[in-house]
Amino acid sequence: MAVEAGADDDLIAIDASGLFPRLTTWIGFDDDLPLKPSHRAFIQLLAPHLSDQQID
């Protein structure tokens, strides 16, 4: 949702963190399947905080 500075100064933020469940995404690959560069690129798009060692 977009808020425009100056035009929306009458809006306030309300903590809604308890209203929605935490969503978790799982990625699975067969242990016998070597990761291709495209697999690694896909994982890094979804989880850029993971190192190559963690992905391996």
mmCIF entry with sequence, helices, sheets and N, C-alpha, C, O atoms, coordinates in Angstrom:
data_MODEL
# 
_entry.id   MODEL 
# 
_entity.id                         1 
_entity.type                       polymer 
_entity.pdbx_number_of_molecules   1 
# 
_entity_poly.entity_id                      1 
_entity_poly.type                           'polypeptide(L)' 
_entity_poly.nstd_linkage                   no 
_entity_poly.nstd_monomer                   no 
_entity_poly.pdbx_seq_one_letter_code       MAVEAGADDDLIAIDASGLFPRLTTWIGFDDDLPLKPSHRAFIQLLAPHLSDQQID 
_entity_poly.pdbx_seq_one_letter_code_can   MAVEAGADDDLIAIDASGLFPRLTTWIGFDDDLPLKPSHRAFIQLLAPHLSDQQID 
_entity_poly.pdbx_strand_id                 A 
# 
loop_
_entity_poly_seq.entity_id 
_entity_poly_seq.num 
_entity_poly_seq.mon_id 
_entity_poly_seq.hetero 
1 1  MET n 
1 2  ALA n 
1 3  VAL n 
1 4  GLU n 
1 5  ALA n 
1 6  GLY n 
1 7  ALA n 
1 8  ASP n 
1 9  ASP n 
1 10 ASP n 
1 11 LEU n 
1 12 ILE n 
1 13 ALA n 
1 14 ILE n 
1 15 ASP n 
1 16 ALA n 
1 17 SER n 
1 18 GLY n 
1 19 LEU n 
1 20 PHE n 
1 21 PRO n 
1 22 ARG n 
1 23 LEU n 
1 24 THR n 
1 25 THR n 
1 26 TRP n 
1 27 ILE n 
1 28 GLY n 
1 29 PHE n 
1 30 ASP n 
1 31 ASP n 
1 32 ASP n 
1 33 LEU n 
1 34 PRO n 
1 35 LEU n 
1 36 LYS n 
1 37 PRO n 
1 38 SER n 
1 39 HIS n 
1 40 ARG n 
1 41 ALA n 
1 42 PHE n 
1 43 ILE n 
1 44 GLN n 
1 45 LEU n 
1 46 LEU n 
1 47 ALA n 
1 48 PRO n 
1 49 HIS n 
1 50 LEU n 
1 51 SER n 
1 52 ASP n 
1 53 GLN n 
1 54 GLN n 
1 55 ILE n 
1 56 ASP n 
# 
_struct_asym.id          A 
_struct_asym.entity_id   1 
# 
loop_
_struct_conf.conf_type_id 
_struct_conf.id 
_struct_conf.pdbx_PDB_helix_id 
_struct_conf.beg_label_comp_id 
_struct_conf.beg_label_asym_id 
_struct_conf.beg_label_seq_id 
_struct_conf.pdbx_beg_PDB_ins_code 
_struct_conf.end_label_comp_id 
_struct_conf.end_label_asym_id 
_struct_conf.end_label_seq_id 
_struct_conf.pdbx_end_PDB_ins_code 
_struct_conf.beg_auth_comp_id 
_struct_conf.beg_auth_asym_id 
_struct_conf.beg_auth_seq_id 
_struct_conf.end_auth_comp_id 
_struct_conf.end_auth_asym_id 
_struct_conf.end_auth_seq_id 
_struct_conf.pdbx_PDB_helix_class 
_struct_conf.details 
_struct_conf.pdbx_PDB_helix_length 
HELX_P HELX_P1 AA1 PRO A 37 ? LEU A 46 ? PRO A 37 LEU A 46 1 ? 10 
HELX_P HELX_P2 AA2 ASP A 52 ? ILE A 55 ? ASP A 52 ILE A 55 1 ? 4  
# 
_struct_conf_type.id          HELX_P 
_struct_conf_type.criteria    ? 
_struct_conf_type.reference   ? 
# 
loop_
_atom_site.group_PDB 
_atom_site.id 
_atom_site.type_symbol 
_atom_site.label_atom_id 
_atom_site.label_alt_id 
_atom_site.label_comp_id 
_atom_site.label_asym_id 
_atom_site.label_entity_id 
_atom_site.label_seq_id 
_atom_site.pdbx_PDB_ins_code 
_atom_site.Cartn_x 
_atom_site.Cartn_y 
_atom_site.Cartn_z 
_atom_site.occupancy 
_atom_site.B_iso_or_equiv 
_atom_site.pdbx_formal_charge 
_atom_site.auth_seq_id 
_atom_site.auth_comp_id 
_atom_site.auth_asym_id 
_atom_site.auth_atom_id 
_atom_site.pdbx_PDB_model_num 
ATOM 1   N N  . MET A 1 1  ? 0.853  -1.168  0.000   1.00 0.00 ? 1  MET A N  1 
ATOM 2   C CA . MET A 1 1  ? 0.000  0.000   0.000   1.00 0.00 ? 1  MET A CA 1 
ATOM 3   C C  . MET A 1 1  ? 0.896  1.226   0.000   1.00 0.00 ? 1  MET A C  1 
ATOM 4   O O  . MET A 1 1  ? 1.894  1.266   0.719   1.00 0.00 ? 1  MET A O  1 
ATOM 5   N N  . ALA A 1 2  ? 0.558  2.200   -0.778  1.00 0.00 ? 2  ALA A N  1 
ATOM 6   C CA . ALA A 1 2  ? 1.380  3.393   -0.908  1.00 0.00 ? 2  ALA A CA 1 
ATOM 7   C C  . ALA A 1 2  ? 0.840  4.520   -0.042  1.00 0.00 ? 2  ALA A C  1 
ATOM 8   O O  . ALA A 1 2  ? -0.370 4.711   0.079   1.00 0.00 ? 2  ALA A O  1 
ATOM 9   N N  . VAL A 1 3  ? 1.758  5.254   0.551   1.00 0.00 ? 3  VAL A N  1 
ATOM 10  C CA . VAL A 1 3  ? 1.420  6.435   1.344   1.00 0.00 ? 3  VAL A CA 1 
ATOM 11  C C  . VAL A 1 3  ? 2.223  7.594   0.775   1.00 0.00 ? 3  VAL A C  1 
ATOM 12  O O  . VAL A 1 3  ? 3.434  7.485   0.583   1.00 0.00 ? 3  VAL A O  1 
ATOM 13  N N  . GLU A 1 4  ? 1.555  8.683   0.512   1.00 0.00 ? 4  GLU A N  1 
ATOM 14  C CA . GLU A 1 4  ? 2.225  9.846   -0.057  1.00 0.00 ? 4  GLU A CA 1 
ATOM 15  C C  . GLU A 1 4  ? 2.495  10.862  1.054   1.00 0.00 ? 4  GLU A C  1 
ATOM 16  O O  . GLU A 1 4  ? 1.581  11.329  1.734   1.00 0.00 ? 4  GLU A O  1 
ATOM 17  N N  . ALA A 1 5  ? 3.774  11.186  1.212   1.00 0.00 ? 5  ALA A N  1 
ATOM 18  C CA . ALA A 1 5  ? 4.155  12.160  2.234   1.00 0.00 ? 5  ALA A CA 1 
ATOM 19  C C  . ALA A 1 5  ? 3.482  13.499  1.938   1.00 0.00 ? 5  ALA A C  1 
ATOM 20  O O  . ALA A 1 5  ? 3.455  13.954  0.795   1.00 0.00 ? 5  ALA A O  1 
ATOM 21  N N  . GLY A 1 6  ? 2.950  14.109  2.966   1.00 0.00 ? 6  GLY A N  1 
ATOM 22  C CA . GLY A 1 6  ? 2.281  15.399  2.804   1.00 0.00 ? 6  GLY A CA 1 
ATOM 23  C C  . GLY A 1 6  ? 0.789  15.252  2.568   1.00 0.00 ? 6  GLY A C  1 
ATOM 24  O O  . GLY A 1 6  ? -0.004 15.982  3.161   1.00 0.00 ? 6  GLY A O  1 
ATOM 25  N N  . ALA A 1 7  ? 0.399  14.328  1.718   1.00 0.00 ? 7  ALA A N  1 
ATOM 26  C CA . ALA A 1 7  ? -1.020 14.145  1.413   1.00 0.00 ? 7  ALA A CA 1 
ATOM 27  C C  . ALA A 1 7  ? -1.705 13.191  2.398   1.00 0.00 ? 7  ALA A C  1 
ATOM 28  O O  . ALA A 1 7  ? -2.919 13.251  2.590   1.00 0.00 ? 7  ALA A O  1 
ATOM 29  N N  . ASP A 1 8  ? -0.913 12.316  3.015   1.00 0.00 ? 8  ASP A N  1 
ATOM 30  C CA . ASP A 1 8  ? -1.483 11.304  3.913   1.00 0.00 ? 8  ASP A CA 1 
ATOM 31  C C  . ASP A 1 8  ? -0.990 11.451  5.345   1.00 0.00 ? 8  ASP A C  1 
ATOM 32  O O  . ASP A 1 8  ? -0.875 10.460  6.066   1.00 0.00 ? 8  ASP A O  1 
ATOM 33  N N  . ASP A 1 9  ? -0.698 12.677  5.762   1.00 0.00 ? 9  ASP A N  1 
ATOM 34  C CA . ASP A 1 9  ? -0.165 12.907  7.100   1.00 0.00 ? 9  ASP A CA 1 
ATOM 35  C C  . ASP A 1 9  ? -1.169 12.589  8.206   1.00 0.00 ? 9  ASP A C  1 
ATOM 36  O O  . ASP A 1 9  ? -0.778 12.459  9.366   1.00 0.00 ? 9  ASP A O  1 
ATOM 37  N N  . ASP A 1 10 ? -2.456 12.459  7.872   1.00 0.00 ? 10 ASP A N  1 
ATOM 38  C CA . ASP A 1 10 ? -3.461 12.165  8.889   1.00 0.00 ? 10 ASP A CA 1 
ATOM 39  C C  . ASP A 1 10 ? -3.591 10.655  9.158   1.00 0.00 ? 10 ASP A C  1 
ATOM 40  O O  . ASP A 1 10 ? -4.367 10.241  10.019  1.00 0.00 ? 10 ASP A O  1 
ATOM 41  N N  . LEU A 1 11 ? -2.831 9.841   8.418   1.00 0.00 ? 11 LEU A N  1 
ATOM 42  C CA . LEU A 1 11 ? -2.866 8.397   8.638   1.00 0.00 ? 11 LEU A CA 1 
ATOM 43  C C  . LEU A 1 11 ? -1.912 8.002   9.754   1.00 0.00 ? 11 LEU A C  1 
ATOM 44  O O  . LEU A 1 11 ? -0.871 8.631   9.943   1.00 0.00 ? 11 LEU A O  1 
ATOM 45  N N  . ILE A 1 12 ? -2.269 6.961   10.489  1.00 0.00 ? 12 ILE A N  1 
ATOM 46  C CA . ILE A 1 12 ? -1.388 6.448   11.534  1.00 0.00 ? 12 ILE A CA 1 
ATOM 47  C C  . ILE A 1 12 ? -1.141 4.964   11.278  1.00 0.00 ? 12 ILE A C  1 
ATOM 48  O O  . ILE A 1 12 ? -1.949 4.296   10.632  1.00 0.00 ? 12 ILE A O  1 
ATOM 49  N N  . ALA A 1 13 ? -0.027 4.455   11.784  1.00 0.00 ? 13 ALA A N  1 
ATOM 50  C CA . ALA A 1 13 ? 0.308  3.037   11.636  1.00 0.00 ? 13 ALA A CA 1 
ATOM 51  C C  . ALA A 1 13 ? -0.210 2.280   12.851  1.00 0.00 ? 13 ALA A C  1 
ATOM 52  O O  . ALA A 1 13 ? -0.074 2.734   13.987  1.00 0.00 ? 13 ALA A O  1 
ATOM 53  N N  . ILE A 1 14 ? -0.799 1.128   12.598  1.00 0.00 ? 14 ILE A N  1 
ATOM 54  C CA . ILE A 1 14 ? -1.294 0.259   13.657  1.00 0.00 ? 14 ILE A CA 1 
ATOM 55  C C  . ILE A 1 14 ? -0.579 -1.077  13.531  1.00 0.00 ? 14 ILE A C  1 
ATOM 56  O O  . ILE A 1 14 ? -0.499 -1.639  12.439  1.00 0.00 ? 14 ILE A O  1 
ATOM 57  N N  . ASP A 1 15 ? -0.055 -1.590  14.648  1.00 0.00 ? 15 ASP A N  1 
ATOM 58  C CA . ASP A 1 15 ? 0.631  -2.881  14.639  1.00 0.00 ? 15 ASP A CA 1 
ATOM 59  C C  . ASP A 1 15 ? -0.388 -3.990  14.371  1.00 0.00 ? 15 ASP A C  1 
ATOM 60  O O  . ASP A 1 15 ? -1.281 -4.236  15.181  1.00 0.00 ? 15 ASP A O  1 
ATOM 61  N N  . ALA A 1 16 ? -0.241 -4.647  13.235  1.00 0.00 ? 16 ALA A N  1 
ATOM 62  C CA . ALA A 1 16 ? -1.154 -5.733  12.862  1.00 0.00 ? 16 ALA A CA 1 
ATOM 63  C C  . ALA A 1 16 ? -0.410 -7.065  12.774  1.00 0.00 ? 16 ALA A C  1 
ATOM 64  O O  . ALA A 1 16 ? -0.895 -8.008  12.148  1.00 0.00 ? 16 ALA A O  1 
ATOM 65  N N  . SER A 1 17 ? 0.764  -7.143  13.397  1.00 0.00 ? 17 SER A N  1 
ATOM 66  C CA . SER A 1 17 ? 1.582  -8.347  13.268  1.00 0.00 ? 17 SER A CA 1 
ATOM 67  C C  . SER A 1 17 ? 0.905  -9.584  13.842  1.00 0.00 ? 17 SER A C  1 
ATOM 68  O O  . SER A 1 17 ? 1.192  -10.692 13.390  1.00 0.00 ? 17 SER A O  1 
ATOM 69  N N  . GLY A 1 18 ? 0.029  -9.436  14.809  1.00 0.00 ? 18 GLY A N  1 
ATOM 70  C CA . GLY A 1 18 ? -0.645 -10.579 15.398  1.00 0.00 ? 18 GLY A CA 1 
ATOM 71  C C  . GLY A 1 18 ? -1.880 -11.029 14.635  1.00 0.00 ? 18 GLY A C  1 
ATOM 72  O O  . GLY A 1 18 ? -2.487 -12.038 14.994  1.00 0.00 ? 18 GLY A O  1 
ATOM 73  N N  . LEU A 1 19 ? -2.264 -10.305 13.595  1.00 0.00 ? 19 LEU A N  1 
ATOM 74  C CA . LEU A 1 19 ? -3.469 -10.646 12.856  1.00 0.00 ? 19 LEU A CA 1 
ATOM 75  C C  . LEU A 1 19 ? -3.262 -11.715 11.788  1.00 0.00 ? 19 LEU A C  1 
ATOM 76  O O  . LEU A 1 19 ? -4.215 -12.385 11.389  1.00 0.00 ? 19 LEU A O  1 
ATOM 77  N N  . PHE A 1 20 ? -2.042 -11.878 11.330  1.00 0.00 ? 20 PHE A N  1 
ATOM 78  C CA . PHE A 1 20 ? -1.774 -12.792 10.230  1.00 0.00 ? 20 PHE A CA 1 
ATOM 79  C C  . PHE A 1 20 ? -0.761 -13.840 10.652  1.00 0.00 ? 20 PHE A C  1 
ATOM 80  O O  . PHE A 1 20 ? 0.194  -13.524 11.361  1.00 0.00 ? 20 PHE A O  1 
ATOM 81  N N  . PRO A 1 21 ? -0.953 -15.090 10.226  1.00 0.00 ? 21 PRO A N  1 
ATOM 82  C CA . PRO A 1 21 ? 0.022  -16.131 10.581  1.00 0.00 ? 21 PRO A CA 1 
ATOM 83  C C  . PRO A 1 21 ? 1.326  -15.933 9.818   1.00 0.00 ? 21 PRO A C  1 
ATOM 84  O O  . PRO A 1 21 ? 1.356  -15.329 8.746   1.00 0.00 ? 21 PRO A O  1 
ATOM 85  N N  . ARG A 1 22 ? 2.391  -16.453 10.393  1.00 0.00 ? 22 ARG A N  1 
ATOM 86  C CA . ARG A 1 22 ? 3.685  -16.413 9.715   1.00 0.00 ? 22 ARG A CA 1 
ATOM 87  C C  . ARG A 1 22 ? 3.657  -17.439 8.588   1.00 0.00 ? 22 ARG A C  1 
ATOM 88  O O  . ARG A 1 22 ? 3.225  -18.575 8.780   1.00 0.00 ? 22 ARG A O  1 
ATOM 89  N N  . LEU A 1 23 ? 4.113  -17.034 7.430   1.00 0.00 ? 23 LEU A N  1 
ATOM 90  C CA . LEU A 1 23 ? 4.127  -17.925 6.275   1.00 0.00 ? 23 LEU A CA 1 
ATOM 91  C C  . LEU A 1 23 ? 5.539  -18.448 6.055   1.00 0.00 ? 23 LEU A C  1 
ATOM 92  O O  . LEU A 1 23 ? 6.505  -17.685 6.088   1.00 0.00 ? 23 LEU A O  1 
ATOM 93  N N  . THR A 1 24 ? 5.652  -19.733 5.834   1.00 0.00 ? 24 THR A N  1 
ATOM 94  C CA . THR A 1 24 ? 6.940  -20.364 5.592   1.00 0.00 ? 24 THR A CA 1 
ATOM 95  C C  . THR A 1 24 ? 6.899  -21.045 4.233   1.00 0.00 ? 24 THR A C  1 
ATOM 96  O O  . THR A 1 24 ? 5.930  -21.729 3.903   1.00 0.00 ? 24 THR A O  1 
ATOM 97  N N  . THR A 1 25 ? 7.943  -20.859 3.454   1.00 0.00 ? 25 THR A N  1 
ATOM 98  C CA . THR A 1 25 ? 8.062  -21.495 2.156   1.00 0.00 ? 25 THR A CA 1 
ATOM 99  C C  . THR A 1 25 ? 9.156  -22.548 2.232   1.00 0.00 ? 25 THR A C  1 
ATOM 100 O O  . THR A 1 25 ? 10.251 -22.287 2.730   1.00 0.00 ? 25 THR A O  1 
ATOM 101 N N  . TRP A 1 26 ? 8.856  -23.718 1.743   1.00 0.00 ? 26 TRP A N  1 
ATOM 102 C CA . TRP A 1 26 ? 9.821  -24.816 1.742   1.00 0.00 ? 26 TRP A CA 1 
ATOM 103 C C  . TRP A 1 26 ? 10.229 -25.125 0.307   1.00 0.00 ? 26 TRP A C  1 
ATOM 104 O O  . TRP A 1 26 ? 9.406  -25.089 -0.609  1.00 0.00 ? 26 TRP A O  1 
ATOM 105 N N  . ILE A 1 27 ? 11.510 -25.430 0.127   1.00 0.00 ? 27 ILE A N  1 
ATOM 106 C CA . ILE A 1 27 ? 12.029 -25.869 -1.165  1.00 0.00 ? 27 ILE A CA 1 
ATOM 107 C C  . ILE A 1 27 ? 12.687 -27.217 -0.928  1.00 0.00 ? 27 ILE A C  1 
ATOM 108 O O  . ILE A 1 27 ? 13.483 -27.366 -0.001  1.00 0.00 ? 27 ILE A O  1 
ATOM 109 N N  . GLY A 1 28 ? 12.365 -28.191 -1.749  1.00 0.00 ? 28 GLY A N  1 
ATOM 110 C CA . GLY A 1 28 ? 12.964 -29.505 -1.581  1.00 0.00 ? 28 GLY A CA 1 
ATOM 111 C C  . GLY A 1 28 ? 13.533 -30.033 -2.884  1.00 0.00 ? 28 GLY A C  1 
ATOM 112 O O  . GLY A 1 28 ? 12.941 -29.875 -3.951  1.00 0.00 ? 28 GLY A O  1 
ATOM 113 N N  . PHE A 1 29 ? 14.695 -30.665 -2.777  1.00 0.00 ? 29 PHE A N  1 
ATOM 114 C CA . PHE A 1 29 ? 15.327 -31.324 -3.908  1.00 0.00 ? 29 PHE A CA 1 
ATOM 115 C C  . PHE A 1 29 ? 15.757 -32.710 -3.469  1.00 0.00 ? 29 PHE A C  1 
ATOM 116 O O  . PHE A 1 29 ? 16.095 -32.912 -2.303  1.00 0.00 ? 29 PHE A O  1 
ATOM 117 N N  . ASP A 1 30 ? 15.750 -33.648 -4.368  1.00 0.00 ? 30 ASP A N  1 
ATOM 118 C CA . ASP A 1 30 ? 16.205 -35.000 -4.091  1.00 0.00 ? 30 ASP A CA 1 
ATOM 119 C C  . ASP A 1 30 ? 17.695 -34.966 -3.730  1.00 0.00 ? 30 ASP A C  1 
ATOM 120 O O  . ASP A 1 30 ? 18.470 -34.248 -4.361  1.00 0.00 ? 30 ASP A O  1 
ATOM 121 N N  . ASP A 1 31 ? 18.088 -35.736 -2.724  1.00 0.00 ? 31 ASP A N  1 
ATOM 122 C CA . ASP A 1 31 ? 19.498 -35.772 -2.306  1.00 0.00 ? 31 ASP A CA 1 
ATOM 123 C C  . ASP A 1 31 ? 20.424 -36.234 -3.424  1.00 0.00 ? 31 ASP A C  1 
ATOM 124 O O  . ASP A 1 31 ? 21.585 -35.829 -3.476  1.00 0.00 ? 31 ASP A O  1 
ATOM 125 N N  . ASP A 1 32 ? 19.920 -37.075 -4.313  1.00 0.00 ? 32 ASP A N  1 
ATOM 126 C CA . ASP A 1 32 ? 20.744 -37.608 -5.395  1.00 0.00 ? 32 ASP A CA 1 
ATOM 127 C C  . ASP A 1 32 ? 20.846 -36.662 -6.590  1.00 0.00 ? 32 ASP A C  1 
ATOM 128 O O  . ASP A 1 32 ? 21.616 -36.908 -7.518  1.00 0.00 ? 32 ASP A O  1 
ATOM 129 N N  . LEU A 1 33 ? 20.076 -35.594 -6.563  1.00 0.00 ? 33 LEU A N  1 
ATOM 130 C CA . LEU A 1 33 ? 20.053 -34.653 -7.686  1.00 0.00 ? 33 LEU A CA 1 
ATOM 131 C C  . LEU A 1 33 ? 21.061 -33.534 -7.435  1.00 0.00 ? 33 LEU A C  1 
ATOM 132 O O  . LEU A 1 33 ? 20.910 -32.774 -6.479  1.00 0.00 ? 33 LEU A O  1 
ATOM 133 N N  . PRO A 1 34 ? 22.096 -33.420 -8.288  1.00 0.00 ? 34 PRO A N  1 
ATOM 134 C CA . PRO A 1 34 ? 23.020 -32.295 -8.106  1.00 0.00 ? 34 PRO A CA 1 
ATOM 135 C C  . PRO A 1 34 ? 22.325 -30.979 -8.457  1.00 0.00 ? 34 PRO A C  1 
ATOM 136 O O  . PRO A 1 34 ? 21.547 -30.914 -9.409  1.00 0.00 ? 34 PRO A O  1 
ATOM 137 N N  . LEU A 1 35 ? 22.611 -29.939 -7.684  1.00 0.00 ? 35 LEU A N  1 
ATOM 138 C CA . LEU A 1 35 ? 21.994 -28.637 -7.937  1.00 0.00 ? 35 LEU A CA 1 
ATOM 139 C C  . LEU A 1 35 ? 22.590 -28.015 -9.199  1.00 0.00 ? 35 LEU A C  1 
ATOM 140 O O  . LEU A 1 35 ? 23.808 -27.889 -9.328  1.00 0.00 ? 35 LEU A O  1 
ATOM 141 N N  . LYS A 1 36 ? 21.734 -27.638 -10.104 1.00 0.00 ? 36 LYS A N  1 
ATOM 142 C CA . LYS A 1 36 ? 22.154 -26.941 -11.318 1.00 0.00 ? 36 LYS A CA 1 
ATOM 143 C C  . LYS A 1 36 ? 22.234 -25.445 -11.003 1.00 0.00 ? 36 LYS A C  1 
ATOM 144 O O  . LYS A 1 36 ? 21.647 -24.991 -10.021 1.00 0.00 ? 36 LYS A O  1 
ATOM 145 N N  . PRO A 1 37 ? 22.945 -24.685 -11.817 1.00 0.00 ? 37 PRO A N  1 
ATOM 146 C CA . PRO A 1 37 ? 23.010 -23.238 -11.598 1.00 0.00 ? 37 PRO A CA 1 
ATOM 147 C C  . PRO A 1 37 ? 21.621 -22.584 -11.549 1.00 0.00 ? 37 PRO A C  1 
ATOM 148 O O  . PRO A 1 37 ? 21.414 -21.624 -10.807 1.00 0.00 ? 37 PRO A O  1 
ATOM 149 N N  . SER A 1 38 ? 20.679 -23.100 -12.331 1.00 0.00 ? 38 SER A N  1 
ATOM 150 C CA . SER A 1 38 ? 19.329 -22.527 -12.309 1.00 0.00 ? 38 SER A CA 1 
ATOM 151 C C  . SER A 1 38 ? 18.630 -22.802 -10.982 1.00 0.00 ? 38 SER A C  1 
ATOM 152 O O  . SER A 1 38 ? 17.872 -21.962 -10.498 1.00 0.00 ? 38 SER A O  1 
ATOM 153 N N  . HIS A 1 39 ? 18.876 -23.976 -10.387 1.00 0.00 ? 39 HIS A N  1 
ATOM 154 C CA . HIS A 1 39 ? 18.315 -24.286 -9.066  1.00 0.00 ? 39 HIS A CA 1 
ATOM 155 C C  . HIS A 1 39 ? 18.865 -23.314 -8.025  1.00 0.00 ? 39 HIS A C  1 
ATOM 156 O O  . HIS A 1 39 ? 18.121 -22.737 -7.232  1.00 0.00 ? 39 HIS A O  1 
ATOM 157 N N  . ARG A 1 40 ? 20.177 -23.152 -8.049  1.00 0.00 ? 40 ARG A N  1 
ATOM 158 C CA . ARG A 1 40 ? 20.835 -22.259 -7.079  1.00 0.00 ? 40 ARG A CA 1 
ATOM 159 C C  . ARG A 1 40 ? 20.336 -20.821 -7.237  1.00 0.00 ? 40 ARG A C  1 
ATOM 160 O O  . ARG A 1 40 ? 20.103 -20.136 -6.242  1.00 0.00 ? 40 ARG A O  1 
ATOM 161 N N  . ALA A 1 41 ? 20.172 -20.363 -8.473  1.00 0.00 ? 41 ALA A N  1 
ATOM 162 C CA . ALA A 1 41 ? 19.683 -19.002 -8.724  1.00 0.00 ? 41 ALA A CA 1 
ATOM 163 C C  . ALA A 1 41 ? 18.265 -18.836 -8.181  1.00 0.00 ? 41 ALA A C  1 
ATOM 164 O O  . ALA A 1 41 ? 17.934 -17.795 -7.614  1.00 0.00 ? 41 ALA A O  1 
ATOM 165 N N  . PHE A 1 42 ? 17.424 -19.863 -8.354  1.00 0.00 ? 42 PHE A N  1 
ATOM 166 C CA . PHE A 1 42 ? 16.054 -19.811 -7.846  1.00 0.00 ? 42 PHE A CA 1 
ATOM 167 C C  . PHE A 1 42 ? 16.052 -19.721 -6.319  1.00 0.00 ? 42 PHE A C  1 
ATOM 168 O O  . PHE A 1 42 ? 15.323 -18.913 -5.743  1.00 0.00 ? 42 PHE A O  1 
ATOM 169 N N  . ILE A 1 43 ? 16.863 -20.545 -5.671  1.00 0.00 ? 43 ILE A N  1 
ATOM 170 C CA . ILE A 1 43 ? 16.940 -20.525 -4.203  1.00 0.00 ? 43 ILE A CA 1 
ATOM 171 C C  . ILE A 1 43 ? 17.425 -19.168 -3.725  1.00 0.00 ? 43 ILE A C  1 
ATOM 172 O O  . ILE A 1 43 ? 16.896 -18.629 -2.753  1.00 0.00 ? 43 ILE A O  1 
ATOM 173 N N  . GLN A 1 44 ? 18.428 -18.607 -4.396  1.00 0.00 ? 44 GLN A N  1 
ATOM 174 C CA . GLN A 1 44 ? 18.971 -17.312 -3.978  1.00 0.00 ? 44 GLN A CA 1 
ATOM 175 C C  . GLN A 1 44 ? 17.968 -16.182 -4.180  1.00 0.00 ? 44 GLN A C  1 
ATOM 176 O O  . GLN A 1 44 ? 18.009 -15.188 -3.455  1.00 0.00 ? 44 GLN A O  1 
ATOM 177 N N  . LEU A 1 45 ? 17.065 -16.317 -5.158  1.00 0.00 ? 45 LEU A N  1 
ATOM 178 C CA . LEU A 1 45 ? 16.006 -15.311 -5.319  1.00 0.00 ? 45 LEU A CA 1 
ATOM 179 C C  . LEU A 1 45 ? 15.049 -15.339 -4.129  1.00 0.00 ? 45 LEU A C  1 
ATOM 180 O O  . LEU A 1 45 ? 14.607 -14.294 -3.651  1.00 0.00 ? 45 LEU A O  1 
ATOM 181 N N  . LEU A 1 46 ? 14.733 -16.546 -3.656  1.00 0.00 ? 46 LEU A N  1 
ATOM 182 C CA . LEU A 1 46 ? 13.791 -16.677 -2.548  1.00 0.00 ? 46 LEU A CA 1 
ATOM 183 C C  . LEU A 1 46 ? 14.440 -16.446 -1.186  1.00 0.00 ? 46 LEU A C  1 
ATOM 184 O O  . LEU A 1 46 ? 13.784 -15.998 -0.246  1.00 0.00 ? 46 LEU A O  1 
ATOM 185 N N  . ALA A 1 47 ? 15.732 -16.756 -1.089  1.00 0.00 ? 47 ALA A N  1 
ATOM 186 C CA . ALA A 1 47 ? 16.414 -16.644 0.204   1.00 0.00 ? 47 ALA A CA 1 
ATOM 187 C C  . ALA A 1 47 ? 17.812 -16.069 0.001   1.00 0.00 ? 47 ALA A C  1 
ATOM 188 O O  . ALA A 1 47 ? 18.797 -16.797 0.120   1.00 0.00 ? 47 ALA A O  1 
ATOM 189 N N  . PRO A 1 48 ? 17.914 -14.775 -0.304  1.00 0.00 ? 48 PRO A N  1 
ATOM 190 C CA . PRO A 1 48 ? 19.222 -14.182 -0.581  1.00 0.00 ? 48 PRO A CA 1 
ATOM 191 C C  . PRO A 1 48 ? 20.161 -14.167 0.629   1.00 0.00 ? 48 PRO A C  1 
ATOM 192 O O  . PRO A 1 48 ? 21.362 -13.941 0.482   1.00 0.00 ? 48 PRO A O  1 
ATOM 193 N N  . HIS A 1 49 ? 19.614 -14.408 1.821   1.00 0.00 ? 49 HIS A N  1 
ATOM 194 C CA . HIS A 1 49 ? 20.437 -14.410 3.027   1.00 0.00 ? 49 HIS A CA 1 
ATOM 195 C C  . HIS A 1 49 ? 21.223 -15.708 3.205   1.00 0.00 ? 49 HIS A C  1 
ATOM 196 O O  . HIS A 1 49 ? 22.114 -15.767 4.053   1.00 0.00 ? 49 HIS A O  1 
ATOM 197 N N  . LEU A 1 50 ? 20.916 -16.752 2.424   1.00 0.00 ? 50 LEU A N  1 
ATOM 198 C CA . LEU A 1 50 ? 21.614 -18.031 2.546   1.00 0.00 ? 50 LEU A CA 1 
ATOM 199 C C  . LEU A 1 50 ? 22.927 -18.008 1.764   1.00 0.00 ? 50 LEU A C  1 
ATOM 200 O O  . LEU A 1 50 ? 22.991 -17.509 0.640   1.00 0.00 ? 50 LEU A O  1 
ATOM 201 N N  . SER A 1 51 ? 23.966 -18.555 2.382   1.00 0.00 ? 51 SER A N  1 
ATOM 202 C CA . SER A 1 51 ? 25.262 -18.661 1.696   1.00 0.00 ? 51 SER A CA 1 
ATOM 203 C C  . SER A 1 51 ? 25.259 -19.896 0.804   1.00 0.00 ? 51 SER A C  1 
ATOM 204 O O  . SER A 1 51 ? 24.362 -20.735 0.895   1.00 0.00 ? 51 SER A O  1 
ATOM 205 N N  . ASP A 1 52 ? 26.271 -20.004 -0.062  1.00 0.00 ? 52 ASP A N  1 
ATOM 206 C CA . ASP A 1 52 ? 26.389 -21.185 -0.922  1.00 0.00 ? 52 ASP A CA 1 
ATOM 207 C C  . ASP A 1 52 ? 26.547 -22.441 -0.078  1.00 0.00 ? 52 ASP A C  1 
ATOM 208 O O  . ASP A 1 52 ? 26.004 -23.490 -0.425  1.00 0.00 ? 52 ASP A O  1 
ATOM 209 N N  . GLN A 1 53 ? 27.279 -22.348 1.019   1.00 0.00 ? 53 GLN A N  1 
ATOM 210 C CA . GLN A 1 53 ? 27.476 -23.518 1.888   1.00 0.00 ? 53 GLN A CA 1 
ATOM 211 C C  . GLN A 1 53 ? 26.133 -23.965 2.506   1.00 0.00 ? 53 GLN A C  1 
ATOM 212 O O  . GLN A 1 53 ? 25.870 -25.162 2.613   1.00 0.00 ? 53 GLN A O  1 
ATOM 213 N N  . GLN A 1 54 ? 25.313 -23.029 2.897   1.00 0.00 ? 54 GLN A N  1 
ATOM 214 C CA . GLN A 1 54 ? 24.011 -23.385 3.471   1.00 0.00 ? 54 GLN A CA 1 
ATOM 215 C C  . GLN A 1 54 ? 23.091 -24.014 2.424   1.00 0.00 ? 54 GLN A C  1 
ATOM 216 O O  . GLN A 1 54 ? 22.316 -24.918 2.735   1.00 0.00 ? 54 GLN A O  1 
ATOM 217 N N  . ILE A 1 55 ? 23.180 -23.538 1.196   1.00 0.00 ? 55 ILE A N  1 
ATOM 218 C CA . ILE A 1 55 ? 22.366 -24.106 0.125   1.00 0.00 ? 55 ILE A CA 1 
ATOM 219 C C  . ILE A 1 55 ? 22.812 -25.524 -0.181  1.00 0.00 ? 55 ILE A C  1 
ATOM 220 O O  . ILE A 1 55 ? 21.992 -26.414 -0.405  1.00 0.00 ? 55 ILE A O  1 
ATOM 221 N N  . ASP A 1 56 ? 24.136 -25.725 -0.187  1.00 0.00 ? 56 ASP A N  1 
ATOM 222 C CA . ASP A 1 56 ? 24.672 -27.074 -0.450  1.00 0.00 ? 56 ASP A CA 1 
ATOM 223 C C  . ASP A 1 56 ? 24.252 -28.020 0.659   1.00 0.00 ? 56 ASP A C  1 
ATOM 224 O O  . ASP A 1 56 ? 24.598 -29.201 0.628   1.00 0.00 ? 56 ASP A O  1 
# 
